[in-house]
Amino acid sequence: MNVSRRLFLKNGGVALASVGLAPMLGPSFLQRAALAQGTGKKKKTLVCVFMRGAADGLSVVVPHGEAELYRARPNIAIPRNQVVDLDGFFGLHPSLEPLAKIYKDGHLAAVHACGSPSSTRSHFDAMDYMESGTPGSKSVHDGWLARAAMLCPEDRANVKAGKSPFKAVALGGGLPTALKGDAGALAIPDLRTFGINDPSASRFALASGSSVAGGFEALYDQAVGDVLHGTGKESFEAIKMLKGINPARYTPANNASYPNGKLGESLKQIAQLIKADVGVEVAFADIGGWDTHANQIQNGAPTQGNLANKLREVGQALAALYTDLGDKMDDVVVLTMSEFGRTVKQNGTGGTDHGHATCFFALGGAIKGGKVYGDWPGLAPEKLYENRDLALTTDFRAVFGEVAMKHLGVSSLEKLFPGYDGGVKSFRGLI
């Protein structure tokens, strides 16, 4: 295959250079990256953020208009005068204040009393159920996000043209269950150190003790001789352009400021990939530390302590992504999720235990925001699930399914979520 200089420089070549990536070895990577570009169609992207450890939805989006909340949590409920009010009944935790304007501008929505219908209180089982999209069943071994990538209509239409190696990516760690399957997802711990380890290897690998520039050296040496034979000096210059870009030099747009920490870095790098137009369809990031059994707040102040710090990181990271992407947010939807929520009543150590329903966010230009979706079940003792938890009124598959179908264009809810009988009637109208 001869890859012309014009093809390299059009969209994909320059864009790929802008993030400094070389995640696969040899001809297959360059062929797929080149063929994935130049379609003229705007790529729709779904970004999922998993808050691992069971986030307390009653502190994320606070039902401050519910008197029962303050009776059940006399010491840890977010005081009404500190909640960032949304609609007179619900409000954001004060650490999520960076999201308030996005909500008011109509691009952020919450879905409350949402989660998995499974009754398990095991983190591991609940996370597997949510990522596989089959609550209560361990018979499905691939992830719903991988299935969504495979069911995107433009992929089915362009099989012969090749697919971008970046269509399904996880940033910040290993490959999550949500992306396991036939989508060919990449797990990228860090763009700045993700390159080629051994030019003779047959699979991509994380460079050990070398920079991304070192990875491009290997790609360069191999590609000139093998991949781009026949294009001569022009090919040489195209690869040289790739070598000269370092992702560590990336500057977010619109004065966006990502917080320090894993999530901020992961979302910043996802933004790099999206802006590079390398064909990202689904992206995944996660943040742990939500298992607040004790000391949910610190020194009696809701803006202090582990929960507040985690929410501050999430709020700042999501707001930075939104700001950084600018107009590209018209084609991006971000979903947050957690495996389950926390008990309504505080426990004896100033924390909460494993619960049931929680709160999700949906953010993006296509989202009908400025609203808290879902049927509020109430917190009176007789309304609680198993006499202790926020009851579930929205199955997570209704949220994931609506975004997958209306945003990504997935046509089959049955293929996306085997065994789910909720159908499109369960959708909440987020899009």
C-alpha positions in Angstrom: 0.0 0.0 0.0 1.3 3.5 -1.0 0.2 6.2 1.4 0.6 9.6 -0.3 1.9 12.7 1.4 -1.5 14.4 0.8 -3.3 11.6 2.6 -1.0 11.9 5.5 -1.3 15.6 5.7 -5.1 15.7 5.4 -6.8 15.6 8.8 -5.5 12.4 10.2 -1.8 12.9 9.5 -1.5 16.3 11.1 -4.0 15.4 13.8 -2.2 12.3 14.8 1.0 14.3 15.0 -0.7 16.7 17.4 -1.1 14.1 20.1 2.2 12.3 19.5 0.9 8.8 19.3 2.1 5.5 17.8 0.2 2.8 19.6 0.6 0.0 17.1 3.5 -1.4 15.2 4.1 -1.4 11.5 1.9 -1.2 8.5 -1.4 -2.1 10.1 -1.4 0.9 12.4 -0.6 3.4 9.7 -3.0 2.0 7.2 -5.9 2.0 9.6 -5.1 5.5 10.9 -4.9 6.8 7.3 -8.0 5.0 6.1 -10.1 6.2 9.1 -9.7 9.8 8.0 -11.2 12.0 5.3 -14.8 10.8 5.4 -16.1 14.4 6.0 -18.5 13.1 8.7 -18.4 14.4 12.2 -17.5 11.6 14.6 -19.8 11.1 17.6 -18.0 10.2 20.7 -19.2 8.8 24.1 -16.9 9.3 27.1 -17.7 7.2 30.2 -16.4 8.0 33.7 -16.7 5.2 36.3 -16.7 6.4 39.9 -15.5 3.1 41.5 -16.4 2.3 45.1 -20.1 3.3 45.2 -20.5 7.0 45.2 -23.1 8.6 47.5 -25.7 9.9 45.2 -27.4 11.7 48.0 -24.3 13.9 48.4 -23.6 14.2 44.7 -27.0 15.7 43.8 -28.5 16.5 47.2 -32.3 16.3 47.7 -32.2 19.3 50.0 -35.9 19.7 49.8 -36.4 16.3 51.4 -36.7 16.7 55.2 -36.0 13.0 55.7 -32.5 13.4 54.5 -31.6 15.6 57.4 -33.3 13.3 59.9 -31.4 10.3 58.6 -28.1 12.1 58.3 -27.9 14.7 61.2 -24.1 15.0 61.0 -23.2 14.3 57.4 -25.9 15.7 55.1 -24.9 18.7 53.1 -26.6 21.8 54.8 -29.2 23.5 52.7 -27.4 26.8 52.8 -24.3 25.2 51.3 -25.9 23.2 48.5 -25.6 24.7 44.9 -29.3 24.8 44.2 -30.6 23.5 40.9 -34.4 23.6 41.0 -35.5 24.3 44.6 -35.5 20.6 45.5 -32.2 19.2 44.2 -28.8 20.8 44.4 -25.1 20.0 43.7 -22.6 19.3 46.4 -20.6 22.5 46.8 -17.5 20.8 45.5 -19.3 20.4 42.1 -19.9 24.1 41.7 -17.8 24.1 38.5 -20.7 22.2 36.9 -23.4 24.6 37.9 -23.1 26.9 34.8 -23.1 23.9 32.4 -26.3 22.8 34.1 -27.9 26.2 33.8 -26.7 26.4 30.1 -28.7 23.3 29.4 -25.8 20.9 28.7 -25.7 18.9 31.9 -28.4 16.6 33.3 -28.5 14.4 36.3 -30.4 11.1 36.6 -31.3 10.3 40.2 -32.4 7.1 41.8 -30.5 5.4 39.0 -28.4 2.2 39.0 -28.5 -1.5 38.7 -31.5 -3.6 39.6 -29.2 -6.3 41.0 -29.4 -6.5 44.8 -25.8 -7.3 45.2 -23.7 -5.2 47.6 -20.5 -6.6 46.3 -18.3 -3.9 44.6 -16.8 -6.5 42.3 -20.0 -8.1 41.2 -21.8 -4.8 40.8 -19.0 -3.3 38.7 -18.9 -6.4 36.5 -22.7 -6.3 36.0 -22.7 -2.6 35.1 -19.7 -2.9 32.7 -21.0 -6.0 31.0 -24.5 -4.5 30.9 -26.1 -7.7 32.3 -27.0 -7.1 35.9 -27.4 -10.3 37.9 -25.8 -12.5 35.1 -22.2 -13.5 34.7 -22.8 -15.4 31.5 -21.8 -12.4 29.3 -18.1 -11.8 29.2 -17.7 -8.8 26.9 -18.5 -5.2 27.8 -21.4 -3.0 26.8 -19.2 -0.2 25.6 -17.2 -2.6 23.3 -20.5 -3.8 21.9 -21.7 -0.2 21.4 -18.5 0.5 19.4 -19.1 -2.6 17.2 -22.7 -1.6 16.6 -22.0 1.9 15.4 -23.5 2.2 11.9 -20.5 3.9 10.3 -18.3 1.0 11.4 -20.6 -1.4 9.8 -20.7 0.7 6.6 -16.9 1.1 6.4 -15.6 -2.3 7.2 -13.7 -2.4 3.9 -12.2 1.0 4.4 -10.7 0.0 7.7 -11.3 1.3 11.2 -9.4 3.7 13.4 -7.2 1.9 16.0 -8.4 4.7 18.4 -12.1 4.0 18.1 -12.3 2.4 21.6 -9.8 3.6 24.2 -9.4 3.5 28.0 -7.1 6.1 29.5 -5.3 5.9 32.8 -4.9 2.2 33.4 -5.7 -1.3 32.1 -8.5 -2.4 29.9 -11.8 -2.3 31.8 -14.5 -4.9 31.5 -16.7 -2.3 29.7 -14.3 -2.4 26.7 -13.5 -6.1 26.6 -14.7 -7.8 23.4 -14.2 -7.6 19.7 -13.9 -3.8 19.4 -10.1 -4.0 19.6 -9.9 -1.4 22.4 -6.7 0.1 23.4 -5.7 0.6 27.1 -3.4 3.6 27.3 -1.9 4.3 30.7 -0.5 7.6 29.6 -0.2 9.2 26.1 3.1 10.8 27.1 4.8 7.4 27.6 2.8 5.3 25.2 4.9 4.2 22.2 6.7 1.4 20.6 8.9 -0.8 22.8 10.3 -3.2 20.2 10.1 -2.6 16.5 10.2 -6.3 15.8 7.2 -7.1 18.0 3.9 -8.0 16.4 1.7 -6.2 19.0 1.7 -2.7 20.5 3.3 -2.3 23.9 4.0 0.3 26.5 7.5 1.7 26.1 9.6 0.7 29.1 11.9 3.5 30.2 11.6 5.4 26.9 9.9 8.5 25.7 7.2 8.8 23.1 9.8 10.3 20.8 11.7 7.1 21.2 8.6 5.2 20.0 8.5 7.4 16.9 12.1 6.6 16.2 11.2 3.0 15.9 8.1 3.7 13.9 10.1 6.0 11.7 12.9 3.6 11.0 10.6 0.8 10.2 7.9 2.7 8.3 10.2 4.4 5.8 11.4 1.1 4.6 8.3 -1.0 4.9 5.1 0.9 5.2 5.5 3.9 2.9 7.7 2.3 0.2 7.2 4.1 -3.1 6.5 7.6 -1.7 10.1 8.5 -1.3 11.2 11.8 0.3 7.6 13.0 0.9 6.9 10.0 3.1 10.2 10.7 4.9 9.0 14.2 5.7 5.6 13.1 6.9 7.1 10.7 9.4 9.6 13.3 10.4 6.7 15.6 11.3 5.2 12.9 13.5 8.6 12.6 15.4 8.7 16.3 16.2 5.5 16.5 18.3 5.5 15.8 22.1 2.1 15.3 23.8 3.6 16.7 27.0 3.5 20.1 25.2 -0.3 19.9 24.8 -2.1 23.1 25.9 -5.8 22.9 26.6 -8.0 25.4 24.8 -10.1 28.2 26.2 -8.0 28.4 29.3 -9.3 25.1 30.5 -7.6 23.9 33.7 -7.6 20.2 34.5 -7.1 19.2 38.1 -4.1 17.3 39.3 -4.7 13.6 39.6 -5.6 10.6 37.5 -9.0 11.6 36.3 -7.9 15.1 35.2 -5.0 13.7 33.3 -7.1 11.0 31.7 -9.8 13.4 30.5 -7.2 15.8 29.2 -5.7 13.1 27.1 -9.1 12.0 25.9 -9.7 15.6 24.8 -6.4 15.4 22.9 -7.6 12.4 21.0 -11.0 13.8 20.3 -9.5 17.1 19.0 -7.0 15.1 16.9 -9.9 13.6 14.9 -8.3 10.1 15.0 -11.7 8.4 15.1 -12.5 8.0 18.8 -16.0 6.6 19.2 -16.0 5.4 22.9 -13.5 6.4 25.6 -13.3 5.3 29.2 -11.7 6.7 32.4 -12.3 6.0 36.0 -11.7 7.3 39.5 -11.7 5.2 42.7 -12.0 6.0 46.3 -15.8 6.4 46.8 -16.3 3.7 49.5 -17.0 6.2 52.3 -17.7 3.9 55.3 -16.2 6.4 57.8 -15.6 10.1 58.1 -17.5 11.0 55.0 -17.0 14.7 55.9 -14.2 16.2 57.9 -14.3 18.6 60.9 -18.1 18.9 60.4 -17.5 20.7 57.1 -19.1 19.2 53.9 -16.4 20.8 51.8 -13.6 19.0 53.6 -12.7 15.3 53.6 -12.3 12.5 51.1 -15.8 12.7 49.5 -15.5 16.5 49.0 -12.0 16.1 47.5 -13.2 13.4 45.1 -16.2 15.4 44.0 -14.0 18.5 43.5 -11.7 16.5 41.2 -14.7 15.2 39.2 -16.3 18.6 39.0 -13.1 20.3 37.9 -12.2 17.6 35.4 -15.6 17.5 33.7 -15.8 21.2 33.5 -12.3 21.4 32.1 -13.1 18.8 29.4 -16.2 20.7 28.5 -14.3 24.0 28.2 -11.3 22.4 26.4 -13.4 20.8 23.7 -15.5 23.9 23.0 -17.7 23.4 19.9 -16.6 19.8 19.7 -18.9 19.1 22.7 -21.7 19.2 20.2 -20.6 15.7 19.1 -19.5 14.4 22.5 -21.6 13.0 25.4 -20.0 12.2 28.8 -21.7 9.8 31.2 -20.7 9.2 34.8 -21.7 6.1 36.7 -21.1 4.2 39.9 -21.8 0.6 40.7 -24.3 1.4 43.5 -25.0 4.1 46.1 -24.9 4.4 49.9 -27.3 3.9 52.7 -29.7 6.7 53.5 -28.8 6.7 57.2 -25.4 7.6 58.4 -23.6 4.9 60.3 -21.8 5.1 63.7 -18.5 6.2 62.2 -19.7 9.2 60.4 -20.0 7.4 57.0 -22.4 5.4 55.0 -22.5 1.7 54.0 -23.2 -0.1 50.7 -26.6 0.9 49.3 -28.6 0.6 46.1 -29.5 3.5 43.8 -27.3 6.5 43.2 -27.0 9.5 40.8 -25.5 9.7 37.3 -24.6 12.7 35.1 -24.9 13.2 31.4 -23.1 16.1 29.8 -22.8 17.2 26.2 -24.1 19.4 23.5 -26.8 16.9 22.6 -28.0 16.5 26.2 -31.3 18.2 27.2 -29.8 19.5 30.4 -30.8 21.8 33.1 -32.9 19.1 34.6 -32.8 16.2 37.2 -34.3 13.2 35.5 -36.0 10.2 37.1 -38.9 9.5 39.4 -38.0 10.5 42.9 -39.0 7.7 45.2 -38.6 9.6 48.5 -36.6 8.9 51.6 -39.4 8.2 54.1 -38.6 4.8 55.8 -41.5 3.0 54.0 -40.1 4.2 50.6 -36.6 2.8 51.1 -35.2 -0.3 49.3 -34.9 -3.1 51.9 -35.7 -0.5 54.6 -32.3 1.2 54.2 -31.5 2.5 50.7 -32.6 4.9 48.0 -34.9 2.9 45.8 -34.2 2.4 42.1 -36.5 4.0 39.6 -34.2 4.1 36.5 -32.3 1.1 35.3 -28.8 2.1 34.1 -29.4 0.4 30.8 -32.1 2.9 30.0 -29.6 5.7 30.3 -26.7 3.9 28.6 -29.1 2.6 25.9 -30.6 6.0 25.1 -27.2 7.6 24.7 -25.9 4.7 22.6 -28.9 4.7 20.3 -29.6 8.4 19.9 -26.0 9.7 20.0 -23.9 6.9 18.6 -26.6 5.5 16.3 -26.6 2.0 17.7 -29.8 0.4 16.3 -30.3 -2.7 18.5 -31.0 -2.3 22.2 -31.3 -6.1 22.4 -27.8 -6.7 21.0 -26.4 -3.9 23.2 -28.0 -5.3 26.4 -28.9 -9.0 26.1 -31.9 -9.9 28.2 -33.0 -6.3 28.9 -36.7 -6.0 28.4 -37.1 -2.2 29.2 -37.0 -1.2 25.6 -37.0 2.4 24.3 -40.0 3.1 26.4 -37.7 3.2 29.4 -35.6 6.1 28.0 -35.8 9.3 30.0 -35.5 11.8 27.2 -32.0 12.9 27.8 -31.3 13.4 24.1 
